[in-house]
Amino acid sequence: MRWLIAGAMVAVGSSFVVPSAVATITPPPTLTLLIVSGQSNAVGYQSFVIDPKTHKNVFAEPGSSAADRRVLFTFQESGVQGGALPPVPLDTPQKLSLTSSSIFGPEIGLSRYLYSTGHKNLLVVKVAFSGSSLAVDWAPGSTNLALLVTRVHQAVAWAKSNGWNPVIGGFYWMQGERDATDASYAASYRKHLLQFINQIRHELPLKSTRPFVIGQIDLADFIHFEVVHHLCSTKGCAGEQLWNSEVMKAQASVTSKYVLLAKTAKLPRYQDYLHLTDAAELALGKAFGVLSHSKI
């Protein structure tokens, strides 16, 4: 948008004088920040840039996107090297310790979809920690929450200092598996999730009319894996089934016009039936984008 003062006429006595110059004020361009957070499936713990079965590179043609090179990216993740400001291109490797390949989370599918719908100036801020619980690790006053808020504020400050008008467009949350393995955590997940959403809206801040998108967990296949391999912590994994159901219901129950739900039950996972594959992460990211693009 441009604000123009052009062709203004100023009265002088009974005559008019037309200014000889045109004054133009151009505000800084908007940079939309997308915040991605959660635990291992937000990290992309087993979502490899080079698929271990097909050996296809997610950033190679065909299938790549201009968004991979043009969307900006800063990240802070457990076990992942680098990611500090200034931001880097979205396709910058996220190197996970002790693995032979780089990884990625839902930010790729999300950015590609939004870019394709006309959201061109994007900065993804990703802060995620494997195995983290909402009950403890993301609670008010926690280290994880403080790191998330700090990294977002740093990204906002960087954007302003580099000629942008930063706006937080949406928040994307893929978490809950850890809480679904504990009776007390699962029972209180709804309360903690509402508290977390309110905290995020206040501290980032994320406006009430901007989307908060939740990736709904489902550990049904993982629990079946536990039953088959005699890994249950309760008889027949009855407890695990209950806790999984409680967390899933809690995530669905908080939805509203601006709190949205992306289901993951049918997305493919690797051998432990816990971590999303690269194809699943791309699908989840796209689902995030489909749900939120009109509200950013």
C-alpha positions in Angstrom: 0.0 0.0 0.0 1.2 3.5 -0.8 0.1 6.7 0.7 0.2 9.4 -1.9 -0.1 13.2 -1.7 -0.4 14.2 -5.3 -1.9 17.1 -7.2 -3.1 18.9 -4.0 -4.4 22.5 -4.5 -3.7 25.1 -1.9 -5.8 28.3 -1.7 -3.9 31.6 -1.8 -6.3 34.5 -1.7 -8.7 33.9 -4.6 -6.3 31.8 -6.6 -4.9 28.2 -6.3 -1.3 27.1 -6.4 -0.6 23.5 -7.6 2.5 22.1 -5.8 5.4 21.5 -8.1 6.4 18.2 -6.4 4.6 15.0 -5.4 5.2 13.9 -1.9 5.2 10.1 -1.5 5.3 8.1 1.7 6.0 4.4 1.4 5.5 2.3 4.5 7.8 -0.7 5.1 6.6 -4.0 3.5 4.9 -6.5 5.8 6.8 -9.6 6.8 4.5 -12.3 8.1 5.9 -14.5 10.9 4.7 -18.1 11.2 5.5 -19.8 14.5 5.9 -23.5 14.6 6.4 -25.3 17.9 5.8 -28.5 19.9 7.7 -31.7 20.4 9.3 -34.4 18.2 6.8 -34.3 15.3 7.2 -30.5 15.2 11.0 -31.0 15.0 10.5 -33.7 12.3 12.5 -36.2 14.3 12.2 -39.0 11.6 11.2 -36.9 8.7 14.3 -36.9 6.5 15.1 -34.6 3.6 16.3 -37.6 1.7 13.7 -40.4 2.1 15.4 -43.5 3.4 13.3 -45.8 1.1 12.9 -43.9 -2.1 16.0 -41.7 -1.8 14.1 -38.8 -3.1 15.3 -35.4 -1.9 12.3 -33.2 -0.8 14.1 -30.1 -2.0 14.9 -31.4 -5.5 12.8 -31.2 -8.7 10.1 -32.3 -9.2 8.2 -31.3 -6.1 10.2 -28.5 -4.8 8.9 -24.9 -4.6 10.1 -21.4 -4.9 9.1 -21.1 -1.3 12.0 -23.3 -0.3 14.5 -20.6 -1.4 12.5 -17.5 -0.7 10.8 -18.0 2.6 13.0 -17.0 5.6 13.7 -19.4 8.5 15.1 -19.3 12.0 15.0 -22.3 14.3 15.9 -23.6 17.8 15.3 -27.3 18.2 16.6 -30.1 20.5 19.5 -31.9 19.0 19.6 -29.7 15.9 22.6 -27.6 15.0 22.5 -23.9 13.9 19.3 -21.9 13.2 20.2 -18.6 14.9 19.5 -15.2 13.5 19.9 -13.7 10.9 17.4 -16.0 9.2 18.4 -18.4 6.4 16.4 -19.8 3.4 13.8 -22.4 4.3 15.7 -25.2 2.6 18.7 -24.7 4.9 19.6 -28.1 6.4 18.4 -28.9 9.9 21.1 -31.3 10.9 20.1 -33.6 13.7 22.9 -35.1 15.8 23.8 -38.7 15.1 21.9 -38.9 11.8 23.2 -39.2 8.3 20.5 -36.9 6.8 18.9 -33.6 7.5 15.3 -33.4 8.8 12.3 -31.1 8.5 9.0 -30.6 10.1 5.6 -29.2 9.1 7.1 -25.8 8.2 7.9 -26.9 4.6 4.4 -27.9 3.6 3.0 -25.0 5.5 5.2 -22.4 3.8 4.8 -24.0 0.3 1.0 -23.9 0.6 0.8 -20.3 1.9 3.3 -19.1 -0.7 1.2 -20.7 -3.4 -1.8 -18.7 -2.2 -0.1 -15.4 -2.4 1.6 -15.0 1.0 5.1 -14.2 -0.4 6.9 -12.4 2.5 7.2 -15.1 5.1 9.5 -15.8 8.1 9.1 -19.1 9.9 10.2 -19.2 13.5 10.5 -22.8 14.7 11.1 -23.6 18.4 10.5 -27.3 19.3 11.8 -29.8 21.7 11.5 -33.6 21.5 9.8 -35.4 24.4 8.5 -32.2 25.9 5.2 -32.1 27.9 2.7 -29.3 28.0 2.1 -30.0 31.7 5.7 -29.2 32.7 8.0 -28.3 29.8 5.7 -25.6 28.2 4.1 -24.4 31.5 4.1 -20.7 32.5 7.6 -19.9 33.6 9.2 -22.9 31.9 12.5 -22.7 30.0 10.9 -23.9 26.7 8.2 -21.2 26.8 10.8 -18.5 27.6 13.0 -19.6 24.7 10.0 -19.6 22.3 9.0 -16.1 23.3 12.6 -14.8 23.2 13.2 -16.2 19.8 10.0 -14.7 18.4 10.8 -11.3 19.9 14.3 -11.5 18.4 12.9 -12.3 15.0 10.5 -9.3 15.3 13.4 -7.0 16.2 15.5 -8.4 13.3 12.7 -7.7 10.9 12.2 -4.2 12.0 15.9 -3.4 11.9 16.0 -4.7 8.3 13.2 -2.5 6.9 10.2 -4.8 7.5 6.9 -4.4 9.2 6.7 -7.7 11.1 3.3 -9.2 11.8 2.7 -12.6 13.6 0.4 -14.4 11.2 -0.2 -17.7 12.9 0.9 -20.2 15.5 1.2 -24.0 14.7 1.4 -26.5 17.5 2.3 -30.2 17.1 2.5 -31.6 20.6 0.7 -33.9 23.0 2.3 -37.3 22.6 4.3 -37.0 25.8 1.2 -35.9 27.8 -0.7 -38.9 26.4 1.7 -41.3 28.2 1.0 -40.0 31.7 -2.3 -40.2 33.6 -2.2 -36.8 35.4 -0.8 -35.0 32.3 -3.5 -36.4 30.1 -6.3 -35.6 32.5 -5.2 -31.9 32.8 -4.3 -31.4 29.1 -7.3 -29.3 28.3 -6.7 -26.9 31.1 -3.0 -26.6 30.2 -3.8 -26.1 26.5 -6.2 -23.3 27.2 -3.6 -21.7 29.5 -0.9 -22.1 26.9 -3.0 -20.6 24.1 -3.8 -17.6 26.3 -0.2 -17.2 27.2 0.9 -17.3 23.6 -1.7 -14.7 22.5 -0.5 -12.4 25.4 3.3 -12.8 25.3 4.1 -12.9 21.6 1.6 -11.4 21.1 -0.7 -13.4 18.8 -3.9 -11.4 18.1 -7.2 -13.1 19.0 -8.1 -13.0 15.3 -5.0 -14.8 14.1 -5.1 -18.6 13.8 -3.7 -21.0 16.5 -3.6 -24.3 14.7 -3.3 -27.6 16.6 -2.0 -30.9 15.1 -4.2 -33.5 16.8 -2.2 -36.5 18.0 -3.3 -40.1 17.8 -1.2 -42.8 19.4 -3.5 -45.7 18.5 -1.0 -47.4 16.2 1.8 -46.8 18.7 -0.2 -48.3 21.5 -1.0 -51.4 19.3 2.8 -51.7 18.8 3.3 -51.6 22.6 0.6 -54.3 23.1 2.2 -56.6 20.5 5.7 -56.1 22.0 4.6 -56.3 25.6 5.7 -52.7 26.3 2.5 -51.5 28.1 2.8 -49.7 31.4 -0.8 -50.7 32.3 -2.6 -54.0 31.7 -3.4 -54.4 28.0 -2.4 -50.7 27.6 -5.8 -49.7 28.9 -4.3 -46.7 30.6 -2.5 -45.6 27.5 -5.6 -45.9 25.4 -7.5 -43.7 27.9 -4.8 -41.1 28.1 -4.5 -40.9 24.3 -8.3 -40.4 24.1 -8.2 -37.7 26.8 -5.6 -35.7 25.0 -7.2 -36.0 21.6 -10.6 -35.0 23.0 -9.0 -32.0 24.8 -7.4 -30.8 21.6 -10.7 -31.0 19.7 -12.7 -29.4 22.6 -10.8 -26.1 22.5 -11.4 -25.3 18.8 -13.2 -22.2 17.8 -13.2 -19.8 14.8 -9.5 -19.0 15.4 -8.3 -22.2 17.1 -8.2 -24.9 14.4 -7.5 -28.6 14.4 -5.5 -30.6 11.9 -6.0 -34.4 12.3 -2.9 -36.7 12.0 -4.4 -40.2 12.7 -4.2 -41.3 9.0 -0.7 -39.9 8.3 2.0 -42.4 7.8 4.6 -43.0 10.5 7.9 -44.9 10.8 8.5 -48.3 12.4 7.7 -47.2 15.9 4.4 -45.8 14.8 5.2 -42.6 16.6 7.1 -40.3 14.3 5.7 -38.9 11.1 7.4 -39.7 7.8 8.6 -37.0 5.4 5.5 -37.4 3.3 3.4 -37.1 6.5 5.2 -33.9 7.6 4.5 -32.3 4.2 0.8 -33.3 4.4 0.5 -31.9 7.9 2.1 -28.6 6.9 -0.2 -28.3 4.0 -3.2 -29.0 6.3 -2.0 -26.3 8.6 -1.9 -23.9 5.6 -5.3 -24.9 4.3 -6.9 -24.3 7.7 -5.2 -20.9 8.3 -4.4 -19.1 5.0 -7.6 -17.0 5.0 -7.0 -15.9 8.6 -3.4 -14.8 8.3 
